[in-house]
């Protein structure tokens, strides 16, 4: 059983590193469902937007929870898998899971 868990963690790590290296990615947050950031993978710590990672973690988790609730209200057999929010400064991609939420923040002018 430990091998399967280690293998899964290795796959998760390689996926996070692949996303992290994508052009325009400013950072990735893995947040617990309470909205607390559990892990942060930055590309540029000096970016002022990224210095707000705890706020991103809290608010993006809350938005995803509300969106998930709306989707389930529309169809109880459906579920939210992914959402994208674009602002003037950043693009936020949110992938809610059962126990955590993955939040990827990227500069839309650099993304390909």
C-alpha positions as CSV (number, residue, x, y, z in Angstrom):
1,X,0.0,0.0,0.0
2,X,2.9,2.4,0.8
3,X,4.2,1.9,-2.8
4,X,0.9,3.0,-4.3
5,X,0.9,6.1,-2.1
6,X,4.5,6.9,-2.9
7,X,3.8,6.4,-6.6
8,X,0.8,8.7,-6.5
9,X,2.7,11.4,-4.6
10,X,5.5,11.1,-7.2
11,X,3.0,11.6,-10.0
12,X,1.5,14.6,-8.2
13,X,4.9,16.1,-7.7
14,X,5.9,15.7,-11.4
15,X,2.6,17.2,-12.5
16,X,3.0,20.2,-10.2
17,X,6.6,20.7,-11.4
18,X,5.4,20.5,-15.1
19,X,2.7,23.1,-14.4
20,X,5.1,25.3,-12.5
21,X,7.5,25.5,-15.5
22,X,4.8,26.6,-17.9
23,X,5.3,30.1,-19.2
24,X,3.5,32.7,-17.2
25,X,2.8,30.7,-14.1
26,X,3.4,32.8,-11.1
27,X,2.8,30.1,-8.5
28,X,0.7,27.2,-7.4
29,X,-1.2,26.9,-4.1
30,X,-2.5,23.7,-2.7
31,X,-5.2,24.7,-0.2
32,X,-7.0,22.6,2.4
33,X,-10.8,22.9,2.0
34,X,-10.8,25.3,4.9
35,X,-9.0,27.7,2.6
36,X,-5.6,27.6,4.4
37,X,-2.6,27.3,2.0
38,X,-0.9,24.0,2.7
39,X,1.8,24.3,0.0
40,X,3.1,27.1,-2.1
41,X,5.2,26.7,-5.2
42,X,6.4,30.2,-6.3
43,X,8.1,31.2,-9.5
44,X,8.8,34.8,-8.3
45,X,8.5,35.7,-4.6
46,X,8.9,39.4,-5.5
47,X,5.6,39.6,-7.5
48,X,3.2,41.7,-5.4
49,X,0.2,39.7,-6.5
50,X,1.9,36.5,-5.2
51,X,2.6,38.0,-1.8
52,X,-1.2,37.7,-1.2
53,X,-1.1,33.9,-1.4
54,X,-3.1,33.4,1.8
55,X,-5.8,35.7,0.5
56,X,-5.9,33.8,-2.8
57,X,-6.1,30.5,-0.9
58,X,-9.0,31.7,1.2
59,X,-11.0,33.5,-1.4
60,X,-10.5,31.1,-4.3
61,X,-11.5,28.1,-2.1
62,X,-14.6,30.0,-1.1
63,X,-15.5,30.9,-4.7
64,X,-15.0,27.3,-5.7
65,X,-17.2,26.0,-2.9
66,X,-20.0,28.4,-3.9
67,X,-19.6,27.4,-7.6
68,X,-19.7,23.7,-6.7
69,X,-22.9,24.4,-4.7
70,X,-24.5,26.2,-7.6
71,X,-23.6,23.3,-10.0
72,X,-25.1,20.8,-7.6
73,X,-28.2,22.9,-7.2
74,X,-28.7,22.9,-11.0
75,X,-28.0,19.1,-11.2
76,X,-27.5,17.0,-8.1
77,X,-25.6,14.4,-10.2
78,X,-23.1,16.9,-11.5
79,X,-20.0,18.4,-9.9
80,X,-17.5,21.2,-10.4
81,X,-14.2,20.0,-11.8
82,X,-12.4,23.2,-12.9
83,X,-12.9,26.9,-13.1
84,X,-11.0,29.8,-14.6
85,X,-11.1,33.4,-13.5
86,X,-9.4,36.2,-15.5
87,X,-8.8,39.6,-14.1
88,X,-6.9,42.6,-15.5
89,X,-3.7,41.4,-13.8
90,X,-3.9,37.6,-13.4
91,X,-5.6,34.5,-14.5
92,X,-6.6,32.1,-11.7
93,X,-7.3,28.4,-12.5
94,X,-9.0,26.5,-9.7
95,X,-9.3,22.7,-9.5
96,X,-11.3,21.7,-6.4
97,X,-10.9,18.2,-5.1
98,X,-12.5,16.4,-2.1
99,X,-9.9,17.4,0.5
100,X,-8.0,20.2,-1.1
101,X,-8.1,22.8,-3.9
102,X,-5.3,23.4,-6.4
103,X,-5.0,27.1,-7.4
104,X,-2.7,28.1,-10.2
105,X,-2.0,31.8,-10.7
106,X,-0.6,33.0,-14.0
107,X,0.2,36.2,-15.8
108,X,-2.2,36.2,-18.8
109,X,0.2,38.3,-20.9
110,X,2.9,35.6,-20.6
111,X,0.8,32.5,-20.9
112,X,0.9,30.6,-24.2
